Amino acid sequence: MTDKYGVDNAVTISVDDSHLKSLDSDALKLAEMGYTQDLRRNYTVWSVLGVGFSLTNSWWGITAALITGINSGGPVLIIYGIILLTLVSTCVGITLSELVSAYPNAGNTSPTAWTLVPRLTGIGGQYFWANELAPRRFANFASYLTGWFAWAGSIFTSASVTLAIAAAAVGCWQLTHPEFAIHTWQVFVSYQILNVFAFFFNCYGKILPTLGHITLWTSLISFFVILVAVPAKAPTHQHAKFVFATFVNNTGWSQNGIAFIVGLINTNYSFACLDCATHLAEEVHRPEKMIPIAILGTVAIGFVTSWTYSIALFFSITTSVEDLTKSSTGVPILALFYHALGSKAGAIVLEALVIATGIGCLIASHTWQSRLCWSFSRDQGIPFSAFFSKVDRRLDVPVRAHLLSCIIVAIVGLLYLASYTAFNSMVTACIVLLYISYAIPIVCLLLHGRDNIPHGPFWMGSVGLFSNIVLLLWTGFTLIMYSFPAVMPVKADNMNYVSVVYGILVVIIMADWFFRGRRHYRGQVQRHEMAVVVVSRVDEKGGEGGA
């Protein structure tokens, strides 16, 4: 049966109440929305910060996407772009933190709406927020769109990280074998091997929280070693004017302004994926406090590491920027290491640290994308949701959702065979699709009224409103400007294919919505009905216990 909005509200409410009396406060909040505690709460705030920073990993993002930034602005773009993106990302972090903090502490009045909002972030983050904040007529569609954009963004994040590591590994081989000529198929094969590795590694859930600690420290130690070793060993150093006032435009764009904007993809990539921590909220205690710490901590660490790292490297450049970008390794940072240290072995060691950090980033990305796919499938957001929403009890991992995401990452890798600038397209899709997934619930929030929702421990008032507006403006800016070609003149093998990606994604989303999603997607009505049933059962059990 559908209501006047065309939403199928027929839902069978079945609650196993045998465990209700033993629910802890975190699981009870989750149960109040009709969800079961499917994943164990293995993560501490440090584990979540480790996963969040391992994925965002700003200094590594500068390294991975250096080939874009160094050609599209050079030192000026990266040094000042990091400052700009830190300010923007702080606004994004505040926006996400306000919402993730508000919902678990929703008021005490209406049992059908805000009162019963539980661990929202653990069941989808931004797509759940959109569902609760949008007008009822559009709530399910807004939530559905948000979920798809968020999941697609996570897919392209994994693809871009995998491609960066694959290129670095092949580049290391070329540095030690000068006669070796790099071809796209070699990087593509390396890409697929890494994707398979990440799939199997992430199938053992119990080690993932510990790995969050390990990857955080791996990243910070690698950063420190490179920060000290490269300037210390470089035979000469650049002057301050080169580092802080040299603009490079090797893009073919006649307008330096366009070249600068295109290059911002590099620094923007270094602060992407800030919502990662929100999707682990079902696996951490007190997420209303812990997740904001993890998000804003990621931004703070990201600025300090990426800015100091970039300054140190630019002071240590001993050759021209053109020589770095045209290196036979295809990896500018590896060429920089080699020229600064004067040793192939030393350069390989430092690049190995970069690769090790990247692998930690890749594992974090796969953790994130699998949780997103799994949580979205629990609300029937994708085809065959009943199959993909299962969690393997032995491994404590949503293996089916993880496998689906990895298969799609493997397919996305085909872009690299079509265009050698495919990395730019992957990075752009990663950035913009995630921003869109943040923007939709924020539009809904502003229409609903910021003061009409309960405020959590982290609420910034007028600063939060300003942050919301900055996020929306920046989303529009990136959607348009990051679609420009990275280089001119445009050819088939250097085209920015991100517009094609957007078009294909929209077609898939709309087709699935009209043929399946609009009838089966689980939205406000079903969750609120389930919440009333669960809360009444909890009350009954409490009464029986008291008797």
C-alpha positions in Angstrom: 0.0 0.0 0.0 1.3 3.5 -0.9 0.5 6.8 0.8 -0.4 10.0 -1.0 3.3 10.6 -1.7 3.6 7.3 -3.6 5.7 5.7 -0.9 5.1 2.0 -0.1 4.4 2.0 3.7 3.6 -1.6 4.0 6.1 -3.0 6.5 6.1 -6.1 8.6 7.2 -5.2 12.0 8.8 -8.2 13.7 10.9 -7.7 16.8 12.8 -10.3 18.7 12.5 -9.0 22.2 14.4 -11.7 24.0 17.5 -9.4 24.2 15.9 -6.1 24.9 16.5 -6.1 28.6 20.2 -6.6 28.1 20.8 -3.8 25.6 23.4 -1.2 26.5 22.6 2.5 26.0 24.3 2.6 22.6 22.5 -0.4 21.3 19.2 0.8 22.7 19.5 4.0 20.8 20.1 2.0 17.6 17.2 -0.3 18.4 14.9 2.7 18.9 15.0 3.2 15.1 14.3 -0.5 14.3 17.9 -1.4 13.7 19.8 -4.3 15.3 23.4 -4.0 16.6 25.0 -5.9 13.7 28.6 -4.9 14.2 30.6 -5.0 17.5 31.7 -1.8 19.1 35.4 -2.5 18.7 36.6 1.1 18.0 37.9 3.6 20.4 38.2 7.3 19.6 41.8 6.7 18.7 40.9 3.9 16.4 38.3 6.0 14.6 40.8 8.9 14.4 43.3 6.5 13.0 40.9 5.2 10.3 39.7 8.8 9.5 43.2 10.2 9.2 44.5 7.1 7.4 41.9 7.8 4.7 42.1 11.6 4.5 45.9 11.5 5.1 46.6 15.0 3.9 50.4 14.8 3.4 50.0 11.5 1.5 47.2 13.2 -0.6 49.7 15.9 -1.6 52.2 13.3 -2.5 49.7 11.1 -4.5 48.2 14.0 -6.5 51.5 16.1 -6.9 51.5 15.6 -10.6 48.4 17.7 -10.8 49.3 20.5 -8.5 52.9 20.9 -9.5 51.9 21.5 -13.1 48.9 23.7 -12.3 50.3 26.3 -10.0 53.5 24.7 -8.6 54.6 25.8 -5.1 52.1 28.7 -4.9 49.2 26.5 -5.6 50.1 23.9 -3.0 51.4 26.1 -0.2 48.4 28.5 -0.3 45.9 25.9 -1.5 46.5 23.9 1.6 45.6 27.0 3.7 42.5 27.6 1.7 41.3 24.0 1.8 42.0 23.8 5.5 39.6 26.6 6.1 37.0 25.0 3.8 37.5 21.6 5.4 37.1 23.1 8.9 33.6 24.3 7.8 32.9 20.9 6.3 34.1 19.2 9.5 31.9 21.5 11.7 28.9 20.8 9.5 29.3 17.0 9.7 30.2 17.1 13.4 27.1 19.1 14.3 24.8 16.6 12.7 26.5 13.5 14.0 26.5 15.0 17.5 22.9 16.2 17.4 21.0 13.0 16.5 22.0 10.5 19.2 20.9 13.1 21.8 17.5 14.0 20.2 15.0 15.4 22.7 12.5 13.7 24.9 9.1 14.7 23.4 7.7 13.0 20.3 8.1 9.2 20.2 7.7 9.2 16.4 10.3 11.6 15.2 13.4 13.2 16.8 13.1 11.5 20.1 13.7 8.2 18.6 16.7 9.1 16.4 19.5 6.8 17.4 23.0 6.1 16.1 22.2 7.7 12.8 25.7 7.9 11.6 26.2 4.2 12.0 23.4 3.5 9.7 24.4 5.7 6.8 25.5 9.1 8.0 24.5 11.8 5.5 21.8 9.7 3.7 20.1 9.2 7.0 20.3 12.9 7.8 18.7 13.8 4.5 15.8 11.3 5.2 15.0 12.9 8.5 15.5 16.5 7.6 13.8 16.7 4.2 10.1 17.4 3.8 8.2 14.1 3.9 7.2 14.3 0.2 10.8 14.4 -0.9 12.5 12.7 2.1 13.0 9.2 0.6 14.3 10.5 -2.7 16.6 13.0 -1.1 18.0 10.2 1.2 18.3 7.8 -1.7 20.2 10.3 -3.9 22.5 11.1 -1.0 23.2 7.5 -0.3 24.1 6.8 -3.9 26.4 9.8 -4.2 28.2 9.0 -0.9 28.7 5.4 -1.9 29.9 6.3 -5.4 32.3 8.9 -3.8 33.8 6.1 -1.7 34.2 3.9 -4.7 36.2 6.6 -6.6 38.2 7.3 -3.4 39.3 3.6 -3.3 40.0 3.7 -7.1 42.2 6.8 -6.9 44.2 5.6 -3.9 44.7 2.2 -5.6 45.9 3.8 -8.8 48.3 6.1 -6.9 49.9 3.2 -5.1 50.1 1.1 -8.3 51.8 4.0 -10.1 54.3 4.4 -7.3 55.2 0.7 -7.2 55.7 0.6 -10.9 57.7 3.8 -10.7 60.0 2.3 -8.1 60.7 -0.7 -10.4 61.5 1.7 -13.3 63.9 3.7 -11.2 66.0 0.6 -10.5 65.7 -0.7 -14.1 66.2 2.3 -16.4 65.7 0.2 -19.5 62.1 -0.6 -18.4 59.5 1.4 -20.2 56.2 2.0 -18.3 53.0 1.1 -20.1 49.4 1.7 -18.9 48.6 -2.0 -18.8 51.4 -2.6 -16.2 49.9 0.0 -13.9 46.5 -1.4 -14.5 47.5 -4.9 -13.5 49.2 -3.6 -10.4 46.0 -1.7 -9.6 43.9 -4.9 -9.8 46.4 -6.8 -7.6 46.1 -4.1 -5.0 42.4 -4.2 -5.1 42.3 -7.9 -4.6 44.7 -7.6 -1.7 42.6 -4.9 0.0 39.5 -7.1 -0.4 41.0 -10.1 1.4 42.7 -8.0 4.0 39.5 -6.3 5.0 37.7 -9.6 5.4 39.0 -10.0 8.9 37.1 -7.4 11.0 38.7 -8.0 14.3 42.1 -6.5 13.3 40.7 -3.4 11.7 40.5 -1.3 14.9 44.1 -2.2 15.8 45.1 -1.4 12.3 43.6 2.0 12.7 46.3 2.7 15.4 49.0 1.1 13.3 48.2 3.1 10.1 48.0 6.4 12.0 51.5 5.9 13.5 52.8 4.6 10.2 51.6 7.7 8.5 53.0 10.0 11.1 56.4 8.2 11.3 56.7 8.2 7.5 55.9 11.9 7.4 58.5 12.7 10.0 61.2 10.6 8.4 60.7 12.2 4.9 60.3 15.7 6.5 63.8 15.3 8.1 65.7 13.2 5.6 64.9 15.0 2.3 66.0 18.6 3.4 68.9 17.2 5.4 70.3 15.2 2.4 69.5 17.7 -0.4 72.8 19.1 -1.7 71.3 22.5 -2.4 68.1 24.3 -1.3 65.7 26.6 -3.1 65.3 30.2 -1.9 62.1 31.3 -0.1 60.8 33.1 -3.2 60.7 29.8 -5.1 58.7 28.1 -2.3 56.3 30.9 -1.5 56.0 33.0 -4.7 56.7 30.8 -7.8 53.7 30.0 -10.0 54.0 27.2 -12.6 51.6 26.7 -15.4 52.4 23.7 -17.6 48.8 22.8 -18.3 48.4 24.5 -21.7 45.7 26.8 -20.2 46.5 30.4 -21.2 44.7 31.7 -18.1 46.7 31.2 -14.9 43.5 31.5 -12.9 42.0 28.4 -14.6 45.3 26.5 -14.2 45.2 27.4 -10.4 41.6 26.2 -10.0 42.4 22.9 -11.9 45.4 22.4 -9.6 43.2 22.9 -6.5 42.2 19.3 -7.1 45.5 18.3 -5.6 45.1 20.1 -2.3 41.3 19.4 -2.1 42.1 15.7 -2.4 44.3 16.0 0.7 41.2 16.9 2.8 38.6 14.6 1.2 36.5 11.9 2.8 35.9 13.6 6.1 32.6 11.7 6.6 34.6 8.4 6.9 34.4 8.4 10.7 30.6 8.9 10.7 30.1 5.5 9.1 31.9 3.8 12.0 29.7 5.3 14.6 27.9 2.0 15.2 31.2 0.5 16.1 32.3 3.1 18.7 30.8 4.1 22.1 29.4 7.7 22.6 29.7 8.7 18.9 28.0 12.0 19.6 31.2 13.1 21.3 33.9 10.8 19.8 33.1 11.3 16.1 33.4 15.1 16.1 36.8 14.8 17.8 37.9 12.3 15.1 36.6 14.6 12.2 38.1 17.9 13.4 41.3 16.1 14.6 41.7 14.8 11.1 41.6 18.3 9.7 44.0 19.7 12.3 46.6 16.9 11.8 46.1 17.1 8.1 46.9 20.8 7.9 50.0 20.5 10.1 51.4 17.5 8.2 50.6 18.6 4.7 51.8 22.2 5.0 55.1 21.5 6.7 55.7 18.5 4.4 55.1 20.6 1.3 57.4 23.5 2.4 60.2 21.0 3.3 59.9 19.3 -0.1 59.8 22.5 -2.2 62.9 23.8 -0.4 64.6 20.5 -1.3 63.9 20.5 -5.1 67.3 20.4 -6.8 66.1 20.3 -10.4 63.4 22.0 -12.4 59.7 21.3 -12.0 59.6 20.2 -15.6 62.2 17.5 -14.9 60.1 16.2 -12.0 56.9 16.0 -14.1 58.7 14.4 -17.1 60.5 11.8 -15.0 60.6 8.3 -16.6 59.2 6.9 -13.4 56.0 8.8 -13.9 56.0 9.7 -10.2 57.2 13.3 -9.5 57.8 12.7 -5.7 60.0 9.7 -6.4 62.1 11.8 -8.8 62.3 14.5 -6.1 63.5 12.0 -3.6 66.1 10.6 -6.0 67.5 14.1 -6.9 67.6 15.2 -3.3 69.2 12.1 -1.8 71.4 11.3 -4.8 70.7 7.6 -4.1 68.3 5.2 -5.8 68.2 3.0 -2.7 67.4 6.0 -0.5 64.7 7.2 -2.8 63.2 3.7 -2.9 63.2 3.5 0.9 61.3 6.9 1.2 58.9 5.9 -1.5 58.3 2.6 0.3 57.2 4.6 3.3 54.8 6.5 1.0 53.5 3.2 -0.4 53.1 1.7 3.2 51.1 4.8 4.2 49.1 4.5 1.0 48.2 0.9 1.8 46.9 1.9 5.2 44.8 4.6 3.4 43.6 1.9 0.9 42.5 -0.4 3.7 40.7 2.4 5.5 39.0 3.3 2.3 37.8 -0.2 1.8 36.5 -0.3 5.4 34.6 2.9 4.7 33.1 1.9 1.3 32.0 -1.5 2.6 30.2 0.0 5.6 28.5 2.5 3.4 27.3 -0.1 0.9 26.2 -2.4 3.8 24.3 0.4 5.7 22.6 1.6 2.5 21.5 -1.9 1.6 19.9 -2.3 5.0 17.5 0.4 3.9 17.1 -1.3 0.5 19.0 1.5 -1.3 20.6 -0.8 -3.9 19.3 -3.7 -5.9 19.4 -7.1 -4.2 19.6 -5.4 -0.8 18.6 -8.5 1.1 21.7 -10.2 -0.1 24.2 -7.4 0.4 22.9 -6.3 3.8 24.2 -9.5 5.6 27.1 -9.5 8.0 29.4 -12.5 8.2 29.2 -13.4 11.9 32.5 -15.3 11.9 34.4 -12.4 10.4 32.3 -9.6 11.8 32.5 -7.9 8.3 29.8 -7.2 5.7 31.6 -9.4 3.2 29.0 -9.3 0.5 28.8 -5.5 0.4 32.6 -5.4 0.6 32.9 -7.7 -2.4 30.4 -5.7 -4.5 32.3 -2.5 -3.8 35.6 -4.1 -4.8 34.2 -5.4 -8.0 33.0 -1.9 -8.9 36.5 -0.5 -8.0 38.0 -3.1 -10.4 35.7 -1.9 -13.2 36.4 1.8 -12.5 40.1 1.0 -13.1 39.3 0.6 -16.8 39.2 4.4 -17.0 43.0 4.4 -16.7 43.2 2.4 -20.0 41.1 5.0 -21.7 43.0 8.1 -20.5 46.4 8.6 -18.8 44.8 11.5 -16.9 42.2 9.2 -15.5 43.7 9.7 -12.0 42.4 13.3 -12.2 38.9 12.1 -13.1 38.9 9.6 -10.2 40.1 12.2 -7.7 37.6 14.8 -9.0 34.7 12.2 -8.7 35.9 11.3 -5.2 35.8 15.0 -4.1 32.7 16.3 -5.8 30.4 13.3 -5.3 31.2 13.3 -1.5 30.5 17.1 -1.4 27.2 16.5 -3.1 26.3 13.9 -0.5 27.1 16.5 2.3 25.2 19.3 0.5 21.8 17.5 0.1 21.2 17.0 3.9 22.5 20.6 4.6 20.0 22.0 2.1 17.3 20.0 3.9 18.6 21.2 7.3 18.4 24.9 6.3 14.9 24.5 4.9 13.9 22.6 8.0 15.5 25.2 10.3 18.6 24.7 12.3 16.8 25.5 15.5 14.1 23.0 14.8 16.3 20.0 15.5 17.8 18.9 18.8 21.3 20.1 19.5 24.0 17.6 20.5 27.1 18.2 22.6 28.8 19.7 19.5 26.7 22.6 18.3 28.3 25.9 16.9 25.3 28.1 16.4 26.0 31.0 14.0 29.5 29.5 13.2 27.7 26.3 12.2 25.3 28.2 9.9 28.3 30.0 8.3 30.0 26.6 7.8 26.8 25.2 6.2 26.8 28.0 3.7 30.5 27.7 2.9 30.0 23.9 2.2 27.1 24.6 -0.2 29.0 27.3 -2.1 32.2 25.2 -2.3 30.2 22.2 -3.6 28.8 24.3 -6.4 32.2 25.6 -7.2 33.9 22.2 -7.4 31.0 20.6 -9.4 31.6 23.2 -12.2 35.3 24.1 -12.1 36.7 20.7 -11.4 35.1 19.4 -14.5 37.4 21.4 -16.7 40.2 19.5 -18.5 43.5 19.2 -16.6 45.5 20.1 -19.7 45.0 21.8 -23.1 44.4 21.1 -25.9 41.9 18.4 -25.1 42.4 15.0 -26.7 40.7 11.6 -26.2 43.6 10.4 -24.1 43.9 13.4 -21.8 40.2 14.3 -21.5 38.6 14.8 -18.0 36.0 12.1 -18.1 34.4 13.1 -14.8 31.4 14.6 -16.6 30.8 11.2 -18.3 31.1 9.6 -14.8 28.4 12.0 -13.5 26.1 11.2 -16.4 26.4 7.4 -16.1 25.9 7.6 -12.4 22.7 9.8 -12.7 21.3 7.4 -15.3 21.9 4.4 -13.0 20.4 6.2 -10.0 17.3 7.4 -11.8 16.6 4.0 -13.4 16.9 2.1 -10.1 14.7 4.7 -8.4 11.8 4.5 -10.8 12.0 0.7 -11.4 12.7 -0.4 -7.8 13.8 2.2 -5.2 10.7 4.4 -5.0 8.6 1.3 -3.9 11.1 -0.5 -1.7 13.4 2.1 -0.2 13.0 2.1 3.6 12.4 5.7 4.7 11.0 7.8 7.6 7.6 6.1 8.0 8.9 2.5 8.3 11.7 3.4 10.6 9.5 5.5 12.9 6.9 2.8 13.0 9.5 0.3 14.0 10.9 2.7 16.6 7.5 2.9 18.3 7.2 -0.9 18.5 10.7 -1.4 19.8 10.4 1.3 22.5 7.0 -0.1 23.6 8.6 -3.5 23.9 11.5 -2.1 25.9 9.0 -0.4 28.3 7.1 -3.7 28.7 10.3 -5.6 29.5 11.3 -2.9 31.9 7.9 -3.2 33.6 8.2 -6.9 33.8 11.6 -6.6 35.4 10.3 -4.1 37.9 7.5 -6.4 38.8 
